[in-house]
Amino acid sequence: MALSFMEGNEAVARGAIAAGCSFFAGYPITPATTVFANMLKMLPPKGGICIQGEDEIASMGYCIGASMAGRKVLTATSGPGLSLYSEQISFAVGSEIPIVIVDVQRLGPSTGSATRGADSDIQFMRWGNSGGAPVIVLAPRDVPDCYLLTVIAFNYAEEFRCPVFIASNKEIGMTRESVDLSAVTLPPIVERKKYRGDCYLPFDAAPDGAPDFLPMGGGILVRQTSSTHGPDGYITIDPGVIAAGRERLQNKILSAEKRITLFDENHRQGADTLMISYGVTSRAVEDACALLAKKGKPVSSLTLKSLWPVPETLLLNAARNYGRIVVIEMNLGQYVGEIRRVLCGKKIDFYGQMNGILIKPGTIMEVIENE
């Protein structure tokens, strides 16, 4: 056992290194800056590159360029910076450029409260790109999750060739806890599938897959554009080619929904209520469930660790035997709408809080008991 006293942001940086990340670019912003600080310490000794852009827009551009050259890349920001990333997130989606984006969320909107946590950006991460193509969003609940889910995020980014978000939170990112990262079982590391052949088409792929990769600047010409394009990378206005490309961007993510889905669940015998949560709030939910069980009022719990694509199959299966669903979020209701859509017909109650204070187990117990 090798215990360390570590914050979530450091665990993210260590997860990135374990996944093979060799490039970081970012701009200081509370509460994500210590991801940057840790990458600055860890990357150069391993031959990697860590730079500060003149702003968030430039930093995201550096990451995109490094990824197109074949590097595994990471950036980290919070809500205001994520807004500035938006245009280049769209570029990464449409041009299938792998990148891991850590959003250490704080209380918004706008500048909000820089030192207060909230799950402010859950919808923005999904819909903050023009065109609405799917992305992958993972949500850690504690420091070990920050480490593990960062590795998984890099694997997903490389396999699906898309941006992958880590929906962290100031309360996870900047809170230290005792952790033994050596006890965390990591998945095998995934690398981008390289093209083998003589006639490279940069966007040629199966209808539900990602194209093979060649780096820009290599021995074979690689075309890249942010405009609508065909398999050959040339700009096109052909409706059939455009439709096929948009459908593939959607299908490559949505067809893998079950495999992307990550979660923890605790089904308690005799429970008629299921609480659904994610992120740091799920820790308070677990404490509330334990206290309710001692009072003879069993309540089950489902912790979502992948938010987008929506884990519809999981939600349907997990909620099947419960009469009441309660959704708890550290905002005023961003993800509950998706759960109501999937579990249409179920009784779904919601409690949200967005005042810079963590939701307490006692508050959750009151929600359950005052049905």
N, C-alpha and C positions, 0 to 999 in steps of 0.2 A: 504494500500500500504506500502511495506517495501523495499524501495530502497537501494541497495548496490552498491558500486563502485568496480567492480570485473573483473578479467581477466578470459579468457576462461579456463585456466588450473585449476583454483579454481572451476569454474562451473562444470568441468568434475568430480573433486573429490566429489563435493556435489551431483552430479547425481549418482555417484557410491554408495555413502552412502544411498541415497534414494532408490536405487535398491536392497539394501541388501548385498552389497559387504562386506566381512569380512576378506579379505586377499589382501595385496599388496606387491609385490616384484619388485625392479627395481634397476637401476644403474644411477647415476647422468649423465645427458647429456643435453646440451643446444639445444633446448629451452623447453624441457619437464620436467626439474628438479622440477619446482614448482607444478606439479601434485604430485610428490613424497612428497614434503614438506608439501603440504596440507593433503595428506593421513596420514602422520606421526602425524599431529596434530589431525585429526578427528577419525582415526580408534581405537587407544588404549582406549580412553574413552568409546567406545561402545563395548569393549571386542574383537575387531579385532586385527589382526597382521599386522604390517608393517615392512619390513626388507629390508636392502640393501644387494644385493648379491655381491660377489667379482668381478663379471663382468656381462655383459648382458646374457651370456649363462647360468650362474648359476641362475640368477634371473628368467629367463623364466622357468628353471627346477623347481624352488621352486613353481612357480605358477601352473605348471602342476600337481605337487604332491598335492598341496592344493586342486585343483579342483577335482582330483580323490578321495580325502577324503570327498568331498561334499561341499566345500566352494565355494562361488562366488568370483572370483578373477579378479584383474585388474593389468596391468602393463603399463608403459608408456616409450616411447623412441623417438628417431628421426632416420633419415636415416641410419647412421653408425651402431647404435644399432639394428635396424630392420634387417640389413644384418646378424648380429650375431644370431638373433632369428630364422633364417630361418629353420635350421634342426629341431628344436623343434616345430616350427609351423607345419611342416609336420607331426610330431608325433601327435600333437593335432588334426589335420585334420583326419588322418588315424585312430586314436583311439577314435575319437569323444569326445574330452575333451573340455568342455566349457571354454572360456577365452576371456576377452575383452582386446584388445591391442590398446592403444592410440599412434598414430604416429603423433607427433607434427613436421611436416615437415619443413625442412630448405633447403637452396640452396645447391645442390650437384653438381657433384658426390663426393664420398668419404667425407673427412672432409668439403670440400666446404667452405661456409661462415656460421659459426655456429649461427650468430646473424641476418641472413637475411632469410626471408621467401620465400618459393616457394612450389608449389605442385609437388615435385620431385618424389614421391614414388607411384603415382597412379597405375602404372602397376605392380610395385614390390609387393604391397600388394595383388594383385590378383594372380600373377604368382610366388611369392617367396616361393613356396612349391614344393617339388618333387612330380610328379604325376599329377599335374595340376587340382586337385579337386577344386570345387568352394568354395569360402568363401563369407562372407558378409562384405561390406565396406560402412560406412555411412560418410557423409561429412557435418559438421556444417558450417554455414555461419557467426554466431555471438555467443555472450556469452549465450543467452537463448538456442540456439541450442545445445551448448556444454552440457548444463544441461539435456535437454530433450533427445537428441540423445544418451547420455550415458545410460540413463535408458532403452531406446529402445534397445540399443546394448546388455545390460544384458538380456533383455527378449528374444532376438533372440538367444543369446548364449545358454541360458537354454533350449529353445524350440528345436532348431535344433542341439544342442550339437556340436558346432563347434567354431573355433575362429571367433570373430567379431572385425573388425578394425574400429577405428574412425580416419578418415583422417583429422586431424586438421592441423594447419599451424602456424608458429611462429607469424604471424600477428594477428591471432585470440587468440592463447594461451597466449600471453604475453601482450596483449592490454587490458586495463581496460575500461569498459563502465558502465553506470548506468543501473541497471537491477533490476527488481522485480521478483525473482524466485517464490514467492508465487503465482504470476499470471500465471505461466506456468502450464498448465493442463497435468498431467502425466498419462500415461496409467496404468491399473492394473498391479501389479507386477507378473511376471511369475516365477514359481519355476520348477526345474527339475522334470519330471514325475518319481516317485519312483516305483520300481518293487514291486508287491504284489503277493506272491506265494511261492512255495517251491523249484522249480527247475529253478534256474536263469541261463539264457544264456545271457552273457553281450552284445552281438551284435545281438540279435534277434529282428528284426523290420520289419514293412511293407516295400514293395519295394520303397516307397517314404517317409519313415519316419525315425525318430531317435529312438534308443533303449531306454527302460526304464533304470533307474539308480539305482545302489546300491553303497555305498561308499566302497573303499578299507579299510580294517582294521575293518570291521563290523563282524557280526555274520555269514555271508554267504560268501563263497569263491568267489572272483572276479578276473578273469584272465585279464591280460592286456599285450599287446605286440605291438611293432611298426611294426612287420612283417605282411604280408598278413594272414588273419585269417578268420575262419568261424564264425557262430553265437555263437558257444561255447567258442570262444576266443583262441582256439588252432591254432598254425601256420599251414597253409595249402598251398599246391602247386597245388591243384585241379583247373584246368582252369575254370570250371563252377562256383565253389564257389567264386573264385577270381573275375570273371566277375560280378557276382551278387552283390558282395560287393562294387566294384568300381562304378557300375551303381547306387546303392542306395546312395552312398555318393554324387553323382551328382544330382540324382533326388530329394533328400530331400530339396535341395536348389533351383534348377531351377523350380521345380513344384510349388514353392511358390513365384515366381517372382512378381506377381501382388500384393500379400499381403505384401511383403517386401518393395515394391517401396514407397519412400517418396519424396515429391517434393513440390514446390510452383510454381504457374504460374500466369501470368498477360497477358491476351489476350486483346489487344487494338483494338478498332473498326477501320477498314480501313487499318490495318497493313498488309503488304505483306512479312515482314521480321520477323523471330523468332530468338532471341538470346538465346543460350543455354550455361549455365555456372554452376559452383558449387563453394562451399567454399567462402572465403572472396571476391573473384573476383566478385561474383554475386551481391555484394553490389554496386560496381562501375557500373555494368551493369544496375541495377535499377535506379541509379542516371542518367546515360546516357539516358535511355529510357524516364525518366521524362523530361529531358532537350530537347530531340528530339520532344517529344509531344508538348511542348510549341512552338516549331518552325514549327509545323504543319506537322511533319514527324513521325507518330506513328509507333512504333516498339514494338512487343510483346516479352515477356521473359519467359523462363523456367529455374527454378533453381532446379538442381538435388541434392537431399539430400541422396540418395542411389545410389552408383555407380556400385557396384557389388552385386548380379547379375545384368547385364545390364538391365535396365527397358525398354525392347523392346516394350512392349504394349503401355506404356506411350509415348515413342518417336514417334511411328507410329501415334497415335491419335493426339498428340499435333502438329505435323508437317503437318498434312494432308492438311490444307487450306493455306499453305504458299509457296510462290514461291522461297524464299531464306532463307537459314539457316546459321546463323553465330555462330561459336563456339569460346568462349573466354576461355583461360586457362593460369594459371600462371606457364607455362612450355613451352616447344617447340613443344608440340603436343603429349600427351599421351592418352587422352580419345577420341579425335576427330576421330580416326580410328574406334572406336566402333560405333560412331554416323554415320559415312559414310557407315559402313557395314549395319547397320539397315535401314538407309534412302537411300539406293542405288537408284539412279535416280534423287535425289533432288540436287539442286545447293547448295553446302555447302562450305562456306568460313571459313577460320580459322585465328585467331590472337593469337599468344602466345608470352609471354615475360618471360625471366628467367635471370634477372640481379640483383636480390635482392631488386627491387623496386616494389611497388604495381602498378598495372595497373590502370591508371586514367580514370575517365569518359570521359574527353576530347579526350583521345586516342581512346577510344571505339567509340565515335561519329565520329571521322575521319574514322575509319574502315567502319562504316555504310554509311557515306556520299560519300566515294570514292569507290563505287562499280564498 
